[in-house]
């Protein structure tokens, strides 16, 4: 009887150890995926976040600002404070068409 109990204990220990290893690997994969989507990781790939000052409203479209508006641009390493000189609404990009290059 003790031999069967000991064998069952070893089997249960191996099963728990195996399941913990699987969960540990799944956790590492999920953390890696989340890490690649973190704001700092996105900034490190060359993207930036632009805010209108002084409200610190995040800008998504050029039409949200006017010439002379103050902006703050968050980079991976540092921030820039700028004044808008020109606003261009890129209609061609939104429509998915290309401009007349070379014309």
Contact map, one row per residue, 1 for C-alpha under 8 A:
1111100000000000000000000000000000000000000000000000000000000000000000000000000000000000000000000000000
1111110000000000000000000000000000000000000000000000000000000000000000000000000000000000000000000000000
1111111000000000000000000000000000000000000000000000000000000000000000000000000000000000000000000000000
1111111100000000000000000000000000000000000000000000000000000000000000000000000000000000000000000000000
1111111110000000000000000000000000000000000000000000000000000000000000000000000000000000000000000000000
0111111111000000000000000000000000000000000000000000000000000000000000000000000000000000000000000000000
0011111111100000000000000000000000000000000000000000000000000000000000000000000000000000000000000000000
0001111111110000000000000000000000000000000000000000000000000000000000000000000000000000000000000000000
0000111111111000000000000000000000000000000000000000000000000000000000000000000000000000000000000000000
0000011111111100000000000000000000000000000000000000000000000000000000000000000000000000000000000000000
0000001111111110000000000000000000000000000000000000000000000000000000000000000000000000000000000000000
0000000111111111000000000000000000000000000000000000000000000000000000000000000000000000000000000000000
0000000011111111100000000000000000000000000000000000000000000000000000000000000000000000000000000000000
0000000001111111110000000000000000000000000000000000000000000000000000000000000000000000000000000000000
0000000000111111111000000000000000000000000000000000000000000000000000000000000000000000000000000000000
0000000000011111111100000000000000000000000000000000000000000000000000000000000000000000000000000000000
0000000000001111111110000000000000000000000000000000000000000000000000000000000000000000000000000000000
0000000000000111111111000000000000000000000000000000000000000000000000000000000000000000000000000000000
0000000000000011111111100000000000000000000000000000000000000000000000000000000000000000000000000000000
0000000000000001111111110000000000000000000000000000000000000000000000000000000000000000000000000000000
0000000000000000111111111000000000000000000000000000000000000000000000000000000000000000000000000000000
0000000000000000011111111100000000000000000000000000000000000000000000000000000000000000000000000000000
0000000000000000001111111110000000000000000000000000000000000000000000000000000000000000000000000000000
0000000000000000000111111111000000000000000000000000000000000000000000000000000000000000000000000000000
0000000000000000000011111111100000000000000000000000000000000000000000000000000000000000000000000000000
0000000000000000000001111111110000000000000000000000000000000000000000000000000000000000000000000000000
0000000000000000000000111111111000000000000000000000000000000000000000000000000000000000000000000000000
0000000000000000000000011111111100000000000000000000000000000000000000000000000000000000000000000000000
0000000000000000000000001111111110000000000000000000000000000000000000000000000000000000000000000000000
0000000000000000000000000111111111000000000000000000000000000000000000000000000000000000000000000000000
0000000000000000000000000011111111100000000000000000000000000000000000000000000000000000000000000000000
0000000000000000000000000001111111110000000000000000000000000000000000000000000000000000000000000000000
0000000000000000000000000000111111111000000000000000000000000000000000000000000000000000000000000000000
0000000000000000000000000000011111111100000000000000000000000000000000000000000000000000000000000000000
0000000000000000000000000000001111111100100000000000000000000000000000000000000000000000000000000000000
0000000000000000000000000000000111111100110000000000000000000000000000000000000000000000000000000000000
0000000000000000000000000000000011111110110000000000000000000000000000000000000000000000000000000000000
0000000000000000000000000000000001111111110000000000000000000000000000000000000000000000000000000000000
0000000000000000000000000000000000001111111000000000000000000000000000000000000000000000000000000000000
0000000000000000000000000000000000000111111100000000000000000000000000000001000000000000000000000000000
0000000000000000000000000000000000111111111110000000000000000000000000000000000000000000000000000000000
0000000000000000000000000000000000011111111111100000000000000000000000000000000000000000000000000000000
0000000000000000000000000000000000000011111111110000000000000000000000000011000000000000000000000000000
0000000000000000000000000000000000000001111111100000000000000000000000000011000000000000000000000000000
0000000000000000000000000000000000000000111111100000000000000000000000000000000000000000000000000000000
0000000000000000000000000000000000000000011111110000000000000000000000000011000000000000000000000000000
0000000000000000000000000000000000000000011111111000000000000000000000000011000000000000000000000000000
0000000000000000000000000000000000000000001001111100000000000000000000001111000000000000000000000000000
0000000000000000000000000000000000000000000000111110000001100000000000001110000000000000000000000000000
0000000000000000000000000000000000000000000000011111000001100000000000111100000000000000000000000000000
0000000000000000000000000000000000000000000000001111101111100000000000111000000000000000000000000000000
0000000000000000000000000000000000000000000000000111111111100000100011110000000000000000000000000000000
0000000000000000000000000000000000000000000000000011111110000000000011110000000000000000000000000000000
0000000000000000000000000000000000000000000000000001111100000000000001000000000000000000000000000000000
0000000000000000000000000000000000000000000000000011111110000000000000000000000000000000000000000000000
0000000000000000000000000000000000000000000000000011111111000000000000010000000000000000000000000000000
0000000000000000000000000000000000000000000000000011101111100000000000000000000000000000000000000000000
0000000000000000000000000000000000000000000000001111000111110000000000000000000000000000000000000000000
0000000000000000000000000000000000000000000000001111000011111101000000000000000000000000000000000000000
0000000000000000000000000000000000000000000000000000000001111101000000000000000000000000000000000000000
0000000000000000000000000000000000000000000000000000000000111111000000000000000000000000000000000000000
0000000000000000000000000000000000000000000000000000000000111111100000000000000000000011100000000000000
0000000000000000000000000000000000000000000000000000000000001111110000000000000000000011100000000000000
0000000000000000000000000000000000000000000000000000000000111111110000000000000000000000000000000000000
0000000000000000000000000000000000000000000000000001000000000111111010000000000000010010000000000000000
0000000000000000000000000000000000000000000000000000000000000011111110000000000000010110000000000000000
0000000000000000000000000000000000000000000000000000000000000000111110000000000000111110000000000000000
0000000000000000000000000000000000000000000000000000000000000000011111000000000000111000000000000000000
0000000000000000000000000000000000000000000000000001100000000000111111100000000000110000000000000000000
0000000000000000000000000000000000000000000000000001110000000000000111110000000011110000000000000000000
0000000000000000000000000000000000000000000000000111100000000000000011111000000011110000000000000000000
0000000000000000000000000000000000000000000000000111100100000000000001111100001111000000000000000000000
0000000000000000000000000000000000000000000000011110000000000000000000111110001111000000000000000000000
0000000000000000000000000000000000000000000000011100000000000000000000011111111100000000000000000000000
0000000000000000000000000000000000000000001101111000000000000000000000001111111100000000000000000000000
0000000000000000000000000000000000000001001101110000000000000000000000000111110000000000000000000000000
0000000000000000000000000000000000000000000000000000000000000000000000000111111000000000000000000000000
0000000000000000000000000000000000000000000000000000000000000000000000000111111100000000000000000000000
0000000000000000000000000000000000000000000000000000000000000000000000011110111110000000000000000000000
0000000000000000000000000000000000000000000000000000000000000000000000011110011111000000000000000000000
0000000000000000000000000000000000000000000000000000000000000000000001111000001111100000000000000000000
0000000000000000000000000000000000000000000000000000000000000000000001111000000111110000000000000000000
0000000000000000000000000000000000000000000000000000000000000000001111100000000011111000000000000000000
0000000000000000000000000000000000000000000000000000000000000000111111100000000001111110000000000000000
0000000000000000000000000000000000000000000000000000000000000000001100000000000000111110000000000000000
0000000000000000000000000000000000000000000000000000000000000000011000000000000000011111000000000000000
0000000000000000000000000000000000000000000000000000000000000110111000000000000000011111100000000000000
0000000000000000000000000000000000000000000000000000000000000110000000000000000000000111110000000000000
0000000000000000000000000000000000000000000000000000000000000110000000000000000000000011111000000000000
0000000000000000000000000000000000000000000000000000000000000000000000000000000000000001111111000000000
0000000000000000000000000000000000000000000000000000000000000000000000000000000000000000111111100000000
0000000000000000000000000000000000000000000000000000000000000000000000000000000000000000011111111110000
0000000000000000000000000000000000000000000000000000000000000000000000000000000000000000011111111100000
0000000000000000000000000000000000000000000000000000000000000000000000000000000000000000011111111000000
0000000000000000000000000000000000000000000000000000000000000000000000000000000000000000001111111000000
0000000000000000000000000000000000000000000000000000000000000000000000000000000000000000000111111100000
0000000000000000000000000000000000000000000000000000000000000000000000000000000000000000000111111110000
0000000000000000000000000000000000000000000000000000000000000000000000000000000000000000000110011111100
0000000000000000000000000000000000000000000000000000000000000000000000000000000000000000000100001111100
0000000000000000000000000000000000000000000000000000000000000000000000000000000000000000000000000111111
0000000000000000000000000000000000000000000000000000000000000000000000000000000000000000000000000111111
0000000000000000000000000000000000000000000000000000000000000000000000000000000000000000000000000001111
0000000000000000000000000000000000000000000000000000000000000000000000000000000000000000000000000001111
